[in-house]
Amino acid sequence: MAFHEIRFPSNVSFGSQGGPERLTEIVTLANGFEERNTPWQHSRRRYDTGFGLRSLEDLDALLAFFEARRGQLHAFRWKDWSDYKSGALAQPTTALDQELGYGNGIKTAFQLCKTYRSGDQTYLRQIRKPVAGTVKIAIAGDPKVEGQEFTLDPTTGLVSFAVAPDINALVTAGYEFDVPARFDTDRIETSIASFRAGELPNVPIVEVRL
């Protein structure tokens, strides 16, 4: 098993359906109250890319990608069109979109992450597959230059500074990112006749933990 640093055809994933899922264990007590718990710290995303197939060319691309990944064997990059940016979908990314942490004068490496907020609750998601060339970084609001003042590992989402940020200096970032994923099936069933008749194959995709 390996991770292939290649993105699933984005024109096909554009029409896919899916999103995050969680696992919640619910026990109803004798008095009618509930106890709820989850063994998952992080959500996991699932998609069906069959909905994104619009032409025979798309089908060709899907089959080639599936075979090259050996079905479920190798993971890959997936663009989730409903959640692929550090900020709002309708807004351009900026170096101030997400807080990565505060400097201490020693630490030089920071992990890209995205915080989801609703009311007074937050969820922190680590970003492991940023899109190279889209990452913007700032320290205390001052934009930094990639290749000179910082470097990015696009395979892990780790940002490394040439000089450690000063004590209490806020490190922020803006970026686009992919979801690490794999096929959730070893078989694709379709036919030209059924495809032309509007019958779409079921092609499940699932996020993988890294």
N, C-alpha and C positions, 0 to 999 in steps of 0.2 A: 504494500500500500504506500502511496506517495501523494504529495500535493503538487499538482501541475499549475504553475503560475501562468495560467491562461484564462481569459474570461469567456464564459458561455456567450454565444452570439447575442449582443444586446438588443438587436432588432426583434429577436424572437422572445427574449425575456420581457420585452416591453408590454406584451399583451397577457402575460401570465397572471394568475391569481394566487394569493397567498399572503402570509404575514407571520407575526410571532405567535407562538403558543406557549402555554405554561402547564405544569402538572400540579394540580391541587388535590390533595386527599381530604375528603370531607366525611366526618363521622357525626351522625345525628344521635344525640343523647336521648335517654328515656324521657327527659323533661321537655324535649322539643328543641333545645338549644343545639348549636353546632360547634364542633371543633374543626378548625381548618388548618392544614399544614402543607408544606411543600418540600420535597427533597431536592428541588432545583433552585439554585441560587440565581441562575440566568435563564432567560427565555430561549427558545429554540425556534427557528423559522422554517416554515414549510411552504412549498409552492407547487403549482401544477403548470408546467410550461406548455402543455398541450393547447391551452387557450391562446397562446401566442403564435401558433402556426397559421399563416395566412396564404401561403403559396407553396408550390412544389419545391421551390428553391429553399424555403425555410425547412421543409421536411428533409431535403438533402443535407442541409447544414446540421440539423439535429442528429441524423443518423451518423454522419461523419464524426461529430463531437462525441456521441455516445460510444462508438466503436473505439475511438482513440483513447477514451478514458477507461476502456474495458468494463463498461457498465458501472457497477457500484465501487469498483476497486480503487480508482484514483479520484481524489477531490479536486476542486477547481474554484475559480472566482465566479461569483454570480452577482449581477447588478439588480438590486431590489429598487425598482423605479419609484416605489412609495417611500423609501428611506435610504438615500445614498449620499446625503450631504450632512455636513456638521451643523448647519443652520436650517432655517425654513426652506422648504422646497422652492418657493416662489422667489427667494432672494439669493443674490450671489454670495458665495462664501467670502468670509473675511477672516483675518488673523485673530479676531477677537471672539469668534463664535463659541469656543469651548475652553474651559479652564482645565489645564493639565496638572497644575500644582504650583507650589511656591518654591523658590530657590532657597538654598541654605549656604551658598558659597562653596559647596563641595560637589554636590550632585550635578552630573552633566547629562544624564539620560532620563527621558520622560516618555511614558507610554501614551500614545494617542487614545483618547476616550471620548465618549459622548454621554451627556447627562440628559435624561428625560425627566421633566418636571410636570407635576400636576398638583395644584394646591401646595401643601407643605411637604409632599412626598416626592422623593427622587429615586431614580434608578440609574446606576452607572454601568455603562457598557464599554468594555475595552474594544478598541478598533485594531484588528490585527492585519487587515488587508487594505491599506489606503491605496489610492490611485496615484502613481508616480506623476509628478508634475503639477499636482493640484494642491499640495500641502503648503499652507502659509503659517508662519510662526511669528509670534511677538513676545517680547519680554517687557513687562511694565508698559505695554502699549506701543513699544518701539518695534516695528517690523524688522525681521532678520533675513539675511540673504542665504539661501540654500547653497551649499557647496563651499561657502566661505565661513559663515558663522554657525551653521548647523548642517547636519546630514540626516537623511531619513533612510531607514531600512524598510522598503515597501513590502517585504515579506513578513514582517513582524509588527510594523507600526511603531517602532522605537525611534524616537528623535534624540540625537546626540549633539550636544553643543561643544564648540571648540573651547569655550570658556564657560565655567559654571555660572549660572545666574546668581546675582547677588542675593543676600539674605532677604527674605520676604518679598522678592520680586515675583510678580505673578506671571506665569508662563501660560500663554493662550495659543490656540490653533484653529485653523479652518481648513477643510479638506473635503474631498469626495472619497468614497470607500466602497469596497465590494464585500460580499458575504462569502466566507469559506463554505463550500457546499459540495454535495455529491448527488448522483442519481440515487433514488430510493427504490430502484427496481433493476433487475438484470434482464428485463425483457420489454421490448416495445412492440406493440401489436397495432398494425395499421394496414391499409390497402389503398391503392390509388383511387379505386372506385368509391370507397366509403369516404375518403378524404375529400374528393371532389363533390360528394353529396352533402358535405358539411359535418360529417362525423369526425370528431377530433380524438386522437389517441390520448390516453391518460399517461402523462410523463411526470411522475412525482420527483421533486427535488427537496432535499433536506439539508439544513445547516449542520456543519460538523464543529466539534470542539477542538480548539487548538491550544 
